[in-house]
């Protein structure tokens, strides 16, 4: 899972494609709620590590673990 704090915001990277999103906020809870609101999905992989899945990659069969 790649969520990088940069300056006064965060950069979130999809773990399945080059998609990323920059969010201007110091509040990590706000950032996570906004990401969920706009359709990003967060899940654990087979090694129990978190993955970010952008809305586009969720449509790829087998990527999103619901």
N, C-alpha and C positions, 0 to 999 in steps of 0.2 A: 504494500500500500504506500503510495507516495503522495503525501500531503506535506508540502514544504511551506514553512513560515518565511515570508520574505517582506522585510520592512514592516508596513502596517497591514499586511494582508496575507493571504494564503494562495498557493498554486496547487491545484489538485490534478493529478495525472491519471488517465485511464490505464489500467494494467493490461489492456488487450489491444490498444491502438494508440496512435500518437496524440489523440485528443487530450486537451488540458483546459482548465478553466482557472482564471485569476479572479480572486474575490478580495475586495477591499474591506476588511473588518479585523479588529483585534479580538473579537469574540469567537472562539472556536465552536461553541455550541450553536451560535447563530449560523456560522458557515456550514456546519453539518446539517442543520435543519433546512437551510436554503438549498443545499445540494440535493437532499431528499425531495424537497418540494419541486425542483425542476427536473427530477427524474433519474438522478444518479442512484446506483444501488451499491451496497457494501456487503461483502460476504467473506467467509473464511475459505481458504483453499484447503487442499488435502494435508498440508503441513501446519494447519491451524493459524496461518498468517492472513491478515486482512487484505482484500483486493478491492479496488475501485472499479466499477463498471459503468461506463457512460451510457446514456440512453440508446445510442446507435448499436453498441456492442451487445446490449441486452437482447436484441432481436436475432442475434446469431445463435443457432441451435447449440445447446450444450454449454454456453458461456455462463449465463446467469443460473445460479443454483437457488431455486425458490424453495 
